[in-house]
Amino acid sequence: MINTLRELRAERGWSQGDLADALGVSRQSINALETGKFDPSLPLAFRIARLFGKGIEDIFDDGLGHMKKAAE
C-alpha cells in the first residue's frame, strides 16, 4: 500500500520513534508502514488519520488509484 506517512511525519519534524510513541506502536512498525511492507489495521489507520487531521484516503492509497490528489 502506498502512503504519505513519511512525508507527513517529516513535515512535523518527527522521527519514526516520535510517531510510534504518539500511535502506541513500535518504531519498526512505522518503518514497515512507510516502506509499504505492512498495511495498517483499520483502527491504526484511523489513529494515524486523526493524528494528522486527515482522512484515511488522504494518507493511504489502496493501489487502485483511489488516493486523493494533493491538489484537490
All heavy atoms as TSV, in Angstrom:
chain	resi	resn	atom	element	x	y	z
A	1	MET	N	N	0.853	-1.180	0.000
A	1	MET	CA	C	0.000	0.000	0.000
A	1	MET	C	C	0.897	1.240	0.000
A	1	MET	O	O	1.793	1.361	0.814
A	1	MET	CB	C	-0.904	-0.021	1.237
A	1	MET	CG	C	-1.802	1.182	1.335
A	1	MET	SD	S	-2.937	1.136	2.743
A	1	MET	CE	C	-4.092	-0.103	2.196
A	2	ILE	N	N	0.611	2.140	-0.895
A	2	ILE	CA	C	1.342	3.401	-0.987
A	2	ILE	C	C	0.747	4.374	0.024
A	2	ILE	O	O	-0.467	4.407	0.218
A	2	ILE	CB	C	1.229	3.983	-2.410
A	2	ILE	CG1	C	1.813	2.995	-3.415
A	2	ILE	CG2	C	1.914	5.331	-2.507
A	2	ILE	CD1	C	1.474	3.328	-4.853
A	3	ASN	N	N	1.613	5.155	0.674
A	3	ASN	CA	C	1.101	6.121	1.636
A	3	ASN	C	C	2.018	7.338	1.708
A	3	ASN	O	O	3.127	7.329	1.189
A	3	ASN	CB	C	0.937	5.472	3.014
A	3	ASN	CG	C	2.254	5.043	3.619
A	3	ASN	OD1	O	3.061	5.874	4.024
A	3	ASN	ND2	N	2.492	3.736	3.695
A	4	THR	N	N	1.524	8.373	2.363
A	4	THR	CA	C	2.277	9.622	2.520
A	4	THR	C	C	2.765	9.795	3.955
A	4	THR	O	O	3.094	10.904	4.369
A	4	THR	CB	C	1.409	10.833	2.124
A	4	THR	OG1	O	0.246	10.869	2.966
A	4	THR	CG2	C	0.988	10.768	0.665
A	5	LEU	N	N	2.827	8.703	4.685
A	5	LEU	CA	C	3.187	8.765	6.097
A	5	LEU	C	C	4.553	9.401	6.323
A	5	LEU	O	O	4.720	10.251	7.194
A	5	LEU	CB	C	3.138	7.359	6.690
A	5	LEU	CG	C	3.049	7.232	8.190
A	5	LEU	CD1	C	1.903	8.045	8.762
A	5	LEU	CD2	C	2.905	5.775	8.576
A	6	ARG	N	N	5.544	9.012	5.552
A	6	ARG	CA	C	6.897	9.563	5.716
A	6	ARG	C	C	6.893	11.076	5.512
A	6	ARG	O	O	7.506	11.823	6.281
A	6	ARG	CB	C	7.863	8.904	4.737
A	6	ARG	CG	C	9.293	9.434	4.850
A	6	ARG	CD	C	10.236	8.721	3.914
A	6	ARG	NE	N	10.420	7.362	4.399
A	6	ARG	CZ	C	10.658	6.319	3.617
A	6	ARG	NH1	N	10.748	6.449	2.321
A	6	ARG	NH2	N	10.811	5.118	4.137
A	7	GLU	N	N	6.188	11.541	4.492
A	7	GLU	CA	C	6.135	12.969	4.207
A	7	GLU	C	C	5.421	13.725	5.325
A	7	GLU	O	O	5.867	14.796	5.748
A	7	GLU	CB	C	5.438	13.225	2.865
A	7	GLU	CG	C	6.215	12.746	1.666
A	7	GLU	CD	C	6.032	11.267	1.354
A	7	GLU	OE1	O	5.231	10.576	2.056
A	7	GLU	OE2	O	6.698	10.768	0.440
A	8	LEU	N	N	4.310	13.177	5.798
A	8	LEU	CA	C	3.568	13.829	6.883
A	8	LEU	C	C	4.411	13.903	8.152
A	8	LEU	O	O	4.418	14.923	8.845
A	8	LEU	CB	C	2.269	13.074	7.164
A	8	LEU	CG	C	1.208	13.164	6.069
A	8	LEU	CD1	C	0.092	12.166	6.329
A	8	LEU	CD2	C	0.664	14.571	5.963
A	9	ARG	N	N	5.115	12.827	8.435
A	9	ARG	CA	C	5.979	12.792	9.619
A	9	ARG	C	C	7.097	13.819	9.479
A	9	ARG	O	O	7.379	14.584	10.411
A	9	ARG	CB	C	6.546	11.378	9.787
A	9	ARG	CG	C	7.498	11.228	10.940
A	9	ARG	CD	C	7.977	9.792	11.078
A	9	ARG	NE	N	8.663	9.260	9.927
A	9	ARG	CZ	C	9.927	9.544	9.587
A	9	ARG	NH1	N	10.636	10.401	10.309
A	9	ARG	NH2	N	10.487	8.980	8.528
A	10	ALA	N	N	7.721	13.864	8.317
A	10	ALA	CA	C	8.840	14.782	8.078
A	10	ALA	C	C	8.391	16.243	8.172
A	10	ALA	O	O	9.130	17.091	8.682
A	10	ALA	CB	C	9.467	14.501	6.717
A	11	GLU	N	N	7.179	16.545	7.689
A	11	GLU	CA	C	6.653	17.913	7.764
A	11	GLU	C	C	6.598	18.417	9.205
A	11	GLU	O	O	6.719	19.612	9.456
A	11	GLU	CB	C	5.246	17.977	7.165
A	11	GLU	CG	C	5.211	17.897	5.661
A	11	GLU	CD	C	3.786	17.788	5.127
A	11	GLU	OE1	O	2.809	17.861	5.930
A	11	GLU	OE2	O	3.639	17.619	3.904
A	12	ARG	N	N	6.419	17.505	10.121
A	12	ARG	CA	C	6.326	17.869	11.538
A	12	ARG	C	C	7.650	17.740	12.269
A	12	ARG	O	O	7.734	18.049	13.451
A	12	ARG	CB	C	5.255	17.007	12.215
A	12	ARG	CG	C	3.862	17.465	11.791
A	12	ARG	CD	C	2.841	16.376	11.946
A	12	ARG	NE	N	1.515	16.838	11.564
A	12	ARG	CZ	C	1.087	16.945	10.305
A	12	ARG	NH1	N	1.874	16.636	9.304
A	12	ARG	NH2	N	-0.128	17.367	10.039
A	13	GLY	N	N	8.660	17.263	11.567
A	13	GLY	CA	C	9.973	17.112	12.180
A	13	GLY	C	C	10.043	15.961	13.172
A	13	GLY	O	O	10.873	15.974	14.080
A	14	TRP	N	N	9.159	14.982	13.002
A	14	TRP	CA	C	9.111	13.842	13.901
A	14	TRP	C	C	10.004	12.718	13.408
A	14	TRP	O	O	10.082	12.461	12.199
A	14	TRP	CB	C	7.698	13.291	14.016
A	14	TRP	CG	C	6.697	14.206	14.653
A	14	TRP	CD1	C	6.952	15.334	15.366
A	14	TRP	CD2	C	5.281	14.066	14.619
A	14	TRP	NE1	N	5.770	15.904	15.784
A	14	TRP	CE2	C	4.733	15.146	15.345
A	14	TRP	CE3	C	4.419	13.138	14.056
A	14	TRP	CZ2	C	3.363	15.318	15.514
A	14	TRP	CZ3	C	3.056	13.300	14.227
A	14	TRP	CH2	C	2.539	14.377	14.958
A	15	SER	N	N	10.627	12.027	14.330
A	15	SER	CA	C	11.352	10.799	13.990
A	15	SER	C	C	10.330	9.662	13.920
A	15	SER	O	O	9.175	9.814	14.335
A	15	SER	CB	C	12.392	10.473	15.066
A	15	SER	OG	O	11.739	10.111	16.284
A	16	GLN	N	N	10.779	8.521	13.414
A	16	GLN	CA	C	9.892	7.355	13.419
A	16	GLN	C	C	9.515	6.997	14.850
A	16	GLN	O	O	8.384	6.604	15.119
A	16	GLN	CB	C	10.559	6.166	12.728
A	16	GLN	CG	C	10.641	6.321	11.238
A	16	GLN	CD	C	11.257	5.109	10.556
A	16	GLN	OE1	O	11.948	4.306	11.172
A	16	GLN	NE2	N	11.005	4.992	9.264
A	17	GLY	N	N	10.458	7.158	15.769
A	17	GLY	CA	C	10.180	6.876	17.170
A	17	GLY	C	C	9.132	7.808	17.758
A	17	GLY	O	O	8.280	7.375	18.539
A	18	ASP	N	N	9.190	9.090	17.381
A	18	ASP	CA	C	8.195	10.058	17.850
A	18	ASP	C	C	6.795	9.646	17.398
A	18	ASP	O	O	5.838	9.660	18.179
A	18	ASP	CB	C	8.487	11.460	17.320
A	18	ASP	CG	C	9.771	12.062	17.850
A	18	ASP	OD1	O	10.197	11.695	18.963
A	18	ASP	OD2	O	10.341	12.914	17.134
A	19	LEU	N	N	6.682	9.293	16.119
A	19	LEU	CA	C	5.387	8.892	15.585
A	19	LEU	C	C	4.923	7.592	16.226
A	19	LEU	O	O	3.748	7.454	16.585
A	19	LEU	CB	C	5.453	8.745	14.060
A	19	LEU	CG	C	4.158	8.344	13.361
A	19	LEU	CD1	C	3.020	9.298	13.695
A	19	LEU	CD2	C	4.378	8.270	11.854
A	20	ALA	N	N	5.835	6.666	16.402
A	20	ALA	CA	C	5.495	5.392	17.044
A	20	ALA	C	C	4.946	5.636	18.444
A	20	ALA	O	O	3.924	5.049	18.835
A	20	ALA	CB	C	6.720	4.486	17.093
A	21	ASP	N	N	5.598	6.501	19.207
A	21	ASP	CA	C	5.138	6.819	20.565
A	21	ASP	C	C	3.739	7.436	20.546
A	21	ASP	O	O	2.885	7.102	21.365
A	21	ASP	CB	C	6.110	7.765	21.262
A	21	ASP	CG	C	7.426	7.108	21.634
A	21	ASP	OD1	O	7.503	5.850	21.626
A	21	ASP	OD2	O	8.384	7.849	21.929
A	22	ALA	N	N	3.510	8.345	19.598
A	22	ALA	CA	C	2.212	9.015	19.510
A	22	ALA	C	C	1.088	8.035	19.168
A	22	ALA	O	O	-0.056	8.233	19.561
A	22	ALA	CB	C	2.265	10.131	18.463
A	23	LEU	N	N	1.439	6.970	18.430
A	23	LEU	CA	C	0.432	6.000	17.991
A	23	LEU	C	C	0.373	4.752	18.860
A	23	LEU	O	O	-0.522	3.916	18.690
A	23	LEU	CB	C	0.706	5.592	16.541
A	23	LEU	CG	C	0.553	6.695	15.500
A	23	LEU	CD1	C	1.065	6.231	14.152
A	23	LEU	CD2	C	-0.912	7.134	15.412
A	24	GLY	N	N	1.346	4.591	19.758
A	24	GLY	CA	C	1.366	3.411	20.611
A	24	GLY	C	C	1.790	2.151	19.893
A	24	GLY	O	O	1.298	1.056	20.194
A	25	VAL	N	N	2.697	2.300	18.910
A	25	VAL	CA	C	3.241	1.149	18.175
A	25	VAL	C	C	4.758	1.219	18.227
A	25	VAL	O	O	5.329	2.184	18.730
A	25	VAL	CB	C	2.747	1.118	16.707
A	25	VAL	CG1	C	1.224	1.017	16.642
A	25	VAL	CG2	C	3.212	2.342	15.929
A	26	SER	N	N	5.421	0.218	17.681
A	26	SER	CA	C	6.884	0.212	17.671
A	26	SER	C	C	7.438	1.049	16.517
A	26	SER	O	O	6.739	1.285	15.523
A	26	SER	CB	C	7.405	-1.222	17.547
A	26	SER	OG	O	7.127	-1.734	16.254
A	27	ARG	N	N	8.681	1.481	16.658
A	27	ARG	CA	C	9.348	2.196	15.578
A	27	ARG	C	C	9.449	1.303	14.352
A	27	ARG	O	O	9.338	1.745	13.209
A	27	ARG	CB	C	10.734	2.667	16.022
A	27	ARG	CG	C	11.388	3.579	14.961
A	27	ARG	CD	C	12.887	3.586	15.024
A	27	ARG	NE	N	13.492	2.293	14.923
A	27	ARG	CZ	C	13.687	1.604	13.784
A	27	ARG	NH1	N	13.280	2.082	12.641
A	27	ARG	NH2	N	14.262	0.423	13.806
A	28	GLN	N	N	9.645	0.010	14.576
A	28	GLN	CA	C	9.732	-0.941	13.467
A	28	GLN	C	C	8.414	-0.998	12.687
A	28	GLN	O	O	8.421	-1.152	11.460
A	28	GLN	CB	C	10.109	-2.338	13.979
A	28	GLN	CG	C	11.531	-2.422	14.494
A	28	GLN	CD	C	11.701	-1.961	15.942
A	28	GLN	OE1	O	10.764	-1.506	16.598
A	28	GLN	NE2	N	12.927	-2.050	16.448
A	29	SER	N	N	7.304	-0.847	13.386
A	29	SER	CA	C	6.003	-0.822	12.710
A	29	SER	C	C	5.886	0.406	11.812
A	29	SER	O	O	5.372	0.314	10.691
A	29	SER	CB	C	4.858	-0.823	13.722
A	29	SER	OG	O	4.811	-2.047	14.415
A	30	ILE	N	N	6.359	1.540	12.298
A	30	ILE	CA	C	6.329	2.763	11.489
A	30	ILE	C	C	7.198	2.588	10.253
A	30	ILE	O	O	6.795	2.935	9.139
A	30	ILE	CB	C	6.783	3.992	12.310
A	30	ILE	CG1	C	5.841	4.231	13.495
A	30	ILE	CG2	C	6.900	5.231	11.419
A	30	ILE	CD1	C	4.385	4.473	13.131
A	31	ASN	N	N	8.380	2.022	10.429
A	31	ASN	CA	C	9.262	1.776	9.286
A	31	ASN	C	C	8.581	0.865	8.270
A	31	ASN	O	O	8.613	1.133	7.061
A	31	ASN	CB	C	10.585	1.181	9.754
A	31	ASN	CG	C	11.530	0.948	8.606
A	31	ASN	OD1	O	11.551	-0.125	8.010
A	31	ASN	ND2	N	12.301	1.968	8.275
A	32	ALA	N	N	7.941	-0.191	8.753
A	32	ALA	CA	C	7.264	-1.132	7.853
A	32	ALA	C	C	6.096	-0.461	7.137
A	32	ALA	O	O	5.855	-0.719	5.951
A	32	ALA	CB	C	6.789	-2.355	8.632
A	33	LEU	N	N	5.374	0.416	7.824
A	33	LEU	CA	C	4.282	1.154	7.183
A	33	LEU	C	C	4.829	2.071	6.094
A	33	LEU	O	O	4.299	2.110	4.977
A	33	LEU	CB	C	3.525	1.995	8.213
A	33	LEU	CG	C	2.564	1.265	9.125
A	33	LEU	CD1	C	2.161	2.156	10.290
A	33	LEU	CD2	C	1.332	0.823	8.355
A	34	GLU	N	N	5.872	2.821	6.422
A	34	GLU	CA	C	6.422	3.791	5.465
A	34	GLU	C	C	7.011	3.124	4.224
A	34	GLU	O	O	6.969	3.708	3.145
A	34	GLU	CB	C	7.501	4.635	6.144
A	34	GLU	CG	C	6.939	5.616	7.142
A	34	GLU	CD	C	7.976	6.528	7.752
A	34	GLU	OE1	O	9.192	6.348	7.513
A	34	GLU	OE2	O	7.575	7.454	8.481
A	35	THR	N	N	7.546	1.939	4.378
A	35	THR	CA	C	8.159	1.251	3.239
A	35	THR	C	C	7.182	0.335	2.512
A	35	THR	O	O	7.556	-0.324	1.555
A	35	THR	CB	C	9.390	0.445	3.686
A	35	THR	OG1	O	8.992	-0.501	4.692
A	35	THR	CG2	C	10.480	1.358	4.227
A	36	GLY	N	N	5.925	0.313	2.956
A	36	GLY	CA	C	4.911	-0.486	2.284
A	36	GLY	C	C	4.998	-1.972	2.574
A	36	GLY	O	O	4.367	-2.771	1.891
A	37	LYS	N	N	5.735	-2.350	3.597
A	37	LYS	CA	C	5.862	-3.766	3.947
A	37	LYS	C	C	4.749	-4.217	4.883
A	37	LYS	O	O	4.624	-5.400	5.170
A	37	LYS	CB	C	7.219	-4.016	4.604
A	37	LYS	CG	C	8.375	-3.778	3.662
A	37	LYS	CD	C	9.698	-3.973	4.349
A	37	LYS	CE	C	10.816	-3.639	3.369
A	37	LYS	NZ	N	12.117	-3.598	4.026
A	38	PHE	N	N	3.963	-3.283	5.374
A	38	PHE	CA	C	2.913	-3.581	6.341
A	38	PHE	C	C	1.747	-2.648	6.071
A	38	PHE	O	O	1.932	-1.450	5.896
A	38	PHE	CB	C	3.478	-3.364	7.755
A	38	PHE	CG	C	2.467	-3.432	8.862
A	38	PHE	CD1	C	1.893	-4.629	9.233
A	38	PHE	CD2	C	2.104	-2.289	9.557
A	38	PHE	CE1	C	0.968	-4.689	10.271
A	38	PHE	CE2	C	1.189	-2.331	10.599
A	38	PHE	CZ	C	0.622	-3.542	10.948
A	39	ASP	N	N	0.549	-3.200	6.005
A	39	ASP	CA	C	-0.669	-2.397	5.886
A	39	ASP	C	C	-1.278	-2.248	7.275
A	39	ASP	O	O	-1.384	-3.236	8.009
A	39	ASP	CB	C	-1.678	-3.061	4.958
A	39	ASP	CG	C	-1.221	-3.072	3.512
A	39	ASP	OD1	O	-0.381	-2.225	3.148
A	39	ASP	OD2	O	-1.702	-3.926	2.749
A	40	PRO	N	N	-1.688	-1.052	7.640
A	40	PRO	CA	C	-2.226	-0.861	8.987
A	40	PRO	C	C	-3.596	-1.510	9.150
A	40	PRO	O	O	-4.354	-1.640	8.190
A	40	PRO	CB	C	-2.345	0.659	9.098
A	40	PRO	CG	C	-2.593	1.094	7.697
A	40	PRO	CD	C	-1.752	0.166	6.849
A	41	SER	N	N	-3.890	-1.892	10.372
A	41	SER	CA	C	-5.251	-2.320	10.685
A	41	SER	C	C	-6.150	-1.094	10.546
A	41	SER	O	O	-5.669	0.051	10.553
A	41	SER	CB	C	-5.318	-2.857	12.112
A	41	SER	OG	O	-5.036	-1.807	13.034
A	42	LEU	N	N	-7.431	-1.311	10.455
A	42	LEU	CA	C	-8.351	-0.182	10.347
A	42	LEU	C	C	-8.283	0.729	11.570
A	42	LEU	O	O	-8.209	1.953	11.413
A	42	LEU	CB	C	-9.778	-0.680	10.102
A	42	LEU	CG	C	-10.790	0.376	9.680
A	42	LEU	CD1	C	-10.317	1.168	8.466
A	42	LEU	CD2	C	-12.128	-0.279	9.402
A	43	PRO	N	N	-8.247	0.178	12.797
A	43	PRO	CA	C	-8.119	1.075	13.952
A	43	PRO	C	C	-6.833	1.901	13.916
A	43	PRO	O	O	-6.848	3.092	14.255
A	43	PRO	CB	C	-8.141	0.122	15.157
A	43	PRO	CG	C	-8.897	-1.070	14.671
A	43	PRO	CD	C	-8.496	-1.207	13.224
A	44	LEU	N	N	-5.718	1.307	13.486
A	44	LEU	CA	C	-4.462	2.059	13.395
A	44	LEU	C	C	-4.557	3.117	12.304
A	44	LEU	O	O	-4.102	4.248	12.479
A	44	LEU	CB	C	-3.282	1.124	13.152
A	44	LEU	CG	C	-1.916	1.799	13.005
A	44	LEU	CD1	C	-1.587	2.677	14.213
A	44	LEU	CD2	C	-0.836	0.746	12.772
A	45	ALA	N	N	-5.154	2.781	11.178
A	45	ALA	CA	C	-5.321	3.761	10.096
A	45	ALA	C	C	-6.137	4.960	10.585
A	45	ALA	O	O	-5.815	6.108	10.272
A	45	ALA	CB	C	-5.980	3.113	8.884
A	46	PHE	N	N	-7.181	4.704	11.364
A	46	PHE	CA	C	-7.980	5.800	11.919
A	46	PHE	C	C	-7.156	6.643	12.888
A	46	PHE	O	O	-7.249	7.871	12.877
A	46	PHE	CB	C	-9.235	5.273	12.630
A	46	PHE	CG	C	-10.409	5.090	11.722
A	46	PHE	CD1	C	-10.862	3.815	11.402
A	46	PHE	CD2	C	-11.077	6.180	11.187
A	46	PHE	CE1	C	-11.949	3.636	10.563
A	46	PHE	CE2	C	-12.163	6.012	10.354
A	46	PHE	CZ	C	-12.600	4.731	10.035
A	47	ARG	N	N	-6.344	6.007	13.734
A	47	ARG	CA	C	-5.498	6.764	14.678
A	47	ARG	C	C	-4.515	7.646	13.913
A	47	ARG	O	O	-4.284	8.800	14.284
A	47	ARG	CB	C	-4.747	5.810	15.619
A	47	ARG	CG	C	-5.632	5.199	16.670
A	47	ARG	CD	C	-4.893	4.640	17.877
A	47	ARG	NE	N	-3.693	3.878	17.641
A	47	ARG	CZ	C	-3.627	2.549	17.502
A	47	ARG	NH1	N	-4.729	1.818	17.550
A	47	ARG	NH2	N	-2.476	1.942	17.313
A	48	ILE	N	N	-3.925	7.107	12.857
A	48	ILE	CA	C	-2.974	7.875	12.043
A	48	ILE	C	C	-3.689	9.069	11.412
A	48	ILE	O	O	-3.192	10.201	11.460
A	48	ILE	CB	C	-2.332	6.978	10.959
A	48	ILE	CG1	C	-1.425	5.941	11.619
A	48	ILE	CG2	C	-1.575	7.821	9.940
A	48	ILE	CD1	C	-0.973	4.823	10.682
A	49	ALA	N	N	-4.843	8.825	10.824
A	49	ALA	CA	C	-5.593	9.901	10.166
A	49	ALA	C	C	-5.971	10.997	11.162
A	49	ALA	O	O	-5.823	12.186	10.871
A	49	ALA	CB	C	-6.836	9.320	9.494
A	50	ARG	N	N	-6.432	10.599	12.336
A	50	ARG	CA	C	-6.804	11.593	13.352
A	50	ARG	C	C	-5.594	12.397	13.812
A	50	ARG	O	O	-5.685	13.612	14.000
A	50	ARG	CB	C	-7.454	10.902	14.547
A	50	ARG	CG	C	-8.869	10.476	14.294
A	50	ARG	CD	C	-9.552	9.980	15.569
A	50	ARG	NE	N	-10.731	9.226	15.218
A	50	ARG	CZ	C	-10.851	7.902	15.351
A	50	ARG	NH1	N	-9.880	7.177	15.851
A	50	ARG	NH2	N	-11.965	7.307	14.999
A	51	LEU	N	N	-4.474	11.713	14.001
A	51	LEU	CA	C	-3.263	12.382	14.453
A	51	LEU	C	C	-2.847	13.483	13.476
A	51	LEU	O	O	-2.433	14.564	13.887
A	51	LEU	CB	C	-2.132	11.364	14.628
A	51	LEU	CG	C	-0.789	11.915	15.110
A	51	LEU	CD1	C	-0.916	12.464	16.534
A	51	LEU	CD2	C	0.266	10.824	15.065
A	52	PHE	N	N	-2.973	13.220	12.194
A	52	PHE	CA	C	-2.567	14.194	11.180
A	52	PHE	C	C	-3.716	15.086	10.720
A	52	PHE	O	O	-3.520	15.960	9.876
A	52	PHE	CB	C	-1.929	13.475	9.986
A	52	PHE	CG	C	-0.579	12.901	10.305
A	52	PHE	CD1	C	-0.395	11.533	10.425
A	52	PHE	CD2	C	0.517	13.729	10.507
A	52	PHE	CE1	C	0.844	10.998	10.734
A	52	PHE	CE2	C	1.764	13.208	10.815
A	52	PHE	CZ	C	1.926	11.831	10.930
A	53	GLY	N	N	-4.912	14.857	11.236
A	53	GLY	CA	C	-6.056	15.688	10.858
A	53	GLY	C	C	-6.455	15.516	9.413
A	53	GLY	O	O	-6.864	16.476	8.754
A	54	LYS	N	N	-6.353	14.293	8.916
A	54	LYS	CA	C	-6.670	13.994	7.522
A	54	LYS	C	C	-7.577	12.781	7.457
A	54	LYS	O	O	-7.711	12.046	8.433
A	54	LYS	CB	C	-5.396	13.709	6.741
A	54	LYS	CG	C	-4.460	14.902	6.672
A	54	LYS	CD	C	-3.331	14.642	5.709
A	54	LYS	CE	C	-2.491	15.866	5.513
A	54	LYS	NZ	N	-3.127	16.910	4.724
A	55	GLY	N	N	-8.163	12.562	6.300
A	55	GLY	CA	C	-8.932	11.349	6.064
A	55	GLY	C	C	-7.989	10.194	5.730
A	55	GLY	O	O	-6.884	10.417	5.226
A	56	ILE	N	N	-8.424	8.990	6.003
A	56	ILE	CA	C	-7.601	7.813	5.686
A	56	ILE	C	C	-7.205	7.823	4.216
A	56	ILE	O	O	-6.055	7.555	3.868
A	56	ILE	CB	C	-8.344	6.517	6.057
A	56	ILE	CG1	C	-8.473	6.398	7.577
A	56	ILE	CG2	C	-7.631	5.283	5.485
A	56	ILE	CD1	C	-9.337	5.238	8.039
A	57	GLU	N	N	-8.159	8.150	3.349
A	57	GLU	CA	C	-7.885	8.130	1.909
A	57	GLU	C	C	-6.908	9.229	1.483
A	57	GLU	O	O	-6.367	9.182	0.382
A	57	GLU	CB	C	-9.190	8.229	1.109
A	57	GLU	CG	C	-9.898	9.559	1.226
A	57	GLU	CD	C	-10.778	9.714	2.470
A	57	GLU	OE1	O	-10.774	8.835	3.347
A	57	GLU	OE2	O	-11.480	10.741	2.556
A	58	ASP	N	N	-6.669	10.207	2.348
A	58	ASP	CA	C	-5.674	11.243	2.068
A	58	ASP	C	C	-4.257	10.753	2.369
A	58	ASP	O	O	-3.290	11.358	1.918
A	58	ASP	CB	C	-5.934	12.500	2.896
A	58	ASP	CG	C	-7.255	13.164	2.528
A	58	ASP	OD1	O	-7.597	13.192	1.342
A	58	ASP	OD2	O	-7.940	13.639	3.452
A	59	ILE	N	N	-4.150	9.696	3.148
A	59	ILE	CA	C	-2.848	9.182	3.572
A	59	ILE	C	C	-2.484	7.877	2.874
A	59	ILE	O	O	-1.340	7.666	2.499
A	59	ILE	CB	C	-2.838	8.981	5.105
A	59	ILE	CG1	C	-3.113	10.318	5.807
A	59	ILE	CG2	C	-1.504	8.384	5.572
A	59	ILE	CD1	C	-3.329	10.197	7.304
A	60	PHE	N	N	-3.491	7.024	2.672
A	60	PHE	CA	C	-3.233	5.696	2.125
A	60	PHE	C	C	-3.875	5.517	0.754
A	60	PHE	O	O	-5.012	5.913	0.535
A	60	PHE	CB	C	-3.769	4.620	3.079
A	60	PHE	CG	C	-3.101	4.648	4.420
A	60	PHE	CD1	C	-3.692	5.296	5.485
A	60	PHE	CD2	C	-1.872	4.039	4.606
A	60	PHE	CE1	C	-3.076	5.340	6.725
A	60	PHE	CE2	C	-1.248	4.074	5.838
A	60	PHE	CZ	C	-1.848	4.723	6.898
A	61	ASP	N	N	-3.138	4.878	-0.150
A	61	ASP	CA	C	-3.622	4.561	-1.491
A	61	ASP	C	C	-3.897	3.067	-1.535
A	61	ASP	O	O	-3.022	2.256	-1.196
A	61	ASP	CB	C	-2.569	4.933	-2.523
A	61	ASP	CG	C	-3.042	4.746	-3.957
A	61	ASP	OD1	O	-4.041	4.046	-4.188
A	61	ASP	OD2	O	-2.383	5.291	-4.854
A	62	ASP	N	N	-5.082	2.700	-1.950
A	62	ASP	CA	C	-5.453	1.288	-1.986
A	62	ASP	C	C	-4.839	0.533	-3.165
A	62	ASP	O	O	-5.086	-0.650	-3.355
A	62	ASP	CB	C	-6.972	1.120	-1.994
A	62	ASP	CG	C	-7.643	1.751	-3.206
A	62	ASP	OD1	O	-6.946	2.220	-4.124
A	62	ASP	OD2	O	-8.883	1.788	-3.218
A	63	GLY	N	N	-4.022	1.220	-3.970
A	63	GLY	CA	C	-3.394	0.569	-5.106
A	63	GLY	C	C	-4.254	0.556	-6.350
A	63	GLY	O	O	-3.832	0.095	-7.399
A	64	LEU	N	N	-5.470	1.074	-6.239
A	64	LEU	CA	C	-6.377	1.114	-7.373
A	64	LEU	C	C	-6.563	2.530	-7.879
A	64	LEU	O	O	-7.495	2.809	-8.618
A	64	LEU	CB	C	-7.736	0.512	-6.985
A	64	LEU	CG	C	-7.701	-0.945	-6.514
A	64	LEU	CD1	C	-9.066	-1.367	-6.001
A	64	LEU	CD2	C	-7.230	-1.841	-7.623
A	65	GLY	N	N	-5.679	3.416	-7.451
A	65	GLY	CA	C	-5.748	4.800	-7.908
A	65	GLY	C	C	-6.789	5.632	-7.205
A	65	GLY	O	O	-7.240	6.639	-7.735
A	66	HIS	N	N	-7.179	5.232	-6.005
A	66	HIS	CA	C	-8.214	5.966	-5.298
A	66	HIS	C	C	-7.691	6.964	-4.295
A	66	HIS	O	O	-8.454	7.554	-3.563
A	66	HIS	CB	C	-9.172	4.991	-4.603
A	66	HIS	CG	C	-9.927	4.148	-5.569
A	66	HIS	ND1	N	-10.127	2.821	-5.377
A	66	HIS	CD2	C	-10.498	4.439	-6.749
A	66	HIS	CE1	C	-10.815	2.325	-6.384
A	66	HIS	NE2	N	-11.048	3.287	-7.235
A	67	MET	N	N	-6.382	7.155	-4.227
A	67	MET	CA	C	-5.834	8.143	-3.305
A	67	MET	C	C	-6.187	9.529	-3.831
A	67	MET	O	O	-6.080	9.798	-5.012
A	67	MET	CB	C	-4.318	7.993	-3.208
A	67	MET	CG	C	-3.664	8.913	-2.217
A	67	MET	SD	S	-1.907	8.583	-2.148
A	67	MET	CE	C	-1.647	8.603	-0.409
A	68	LYS	N	N	-6.618	10.391	-2.939
A	68	LYS	CA	C	-6.937	11.749	-3.355
A	68	LYS	C	C	-5.682	12.460	-3.805
A	68	LYS	O	O	-4.620	12.272	-3.236
A	68	LYS	CB	C	-7.570	12.530	-2.193
A	68	LYS	CG	C	-8.982	12.135	-1.888
A	68	LYS	CD	C	-9.558	13.070	-0.858
A	68	LYS	CE	C	-11.007	12.777	-0.603
A	68	LYS	NZ	N	-11.549	13.657	0.435
A	69	LYS	N	N	-5.815	13.273	-4.801
A	69	LYS	CA	C	-4.690	14.062	-5.289
A	69	LYS	C	C	-4.416	15.214	-4.332
A	69	LYS	O	O	-5.344	15.797	-3.784
A	69	LYS	CB	C	-4.990	14.623	-6.684
A	69	LYS	CG	C	-5.359	13.574	-7.714
A	69	LYS	CD	C	-4.130	12.826	-8.170
A	69	LYS	CE	C	-4.435	11.902	-9.313
A	69	LYS	NZ	N	-4.811	10.589	-8.975
A	70	ALA	N	N	-3.150	15.522	-4.118
A	70	ALA	CA	C	-2.760	16.596	-3.206
A	70	ALA	C	C	-3.356	17.931	-3.631
A	70	ALA	O	O	-3.621	18.792	-2.810
A	70	ALA	CB	C	-1.242	16.677	-3.115
A	71	ALA	N	N	-3.560	18.122	-4.924
A	71	ALA	CA	C	-4.063	19.398	-5.434
A	71	ALA	C	C	-5.562	19.574	-5.216
A	71	ALA	O	O	-6.082	20.662	-5.359
A	71	ALA	CB	C	-3.741	19.522	-6.926
A	72	GLU	N	N	-6.258	18.496	-4.899
A	72	GLU	CA	C	-7.709	18.588	-4.733
A	72	GLU	C	C	-8.055	19.301	-3.450
A	72	GLU	O	O	-7.429	19.228	-2.460
A	72	GLU	CB	C	-8.342	17.201	-4.741
A	72	GLU	CG	C	-8.272	16.564	-6.095
A	72	GLU	CD	C	-8.952	15.186	-6.105
A	72	GLU	OE1	O	-9.104	14.560	-5.060
A	72	GLU	OE2	O	-9.283	14.751	-7.214
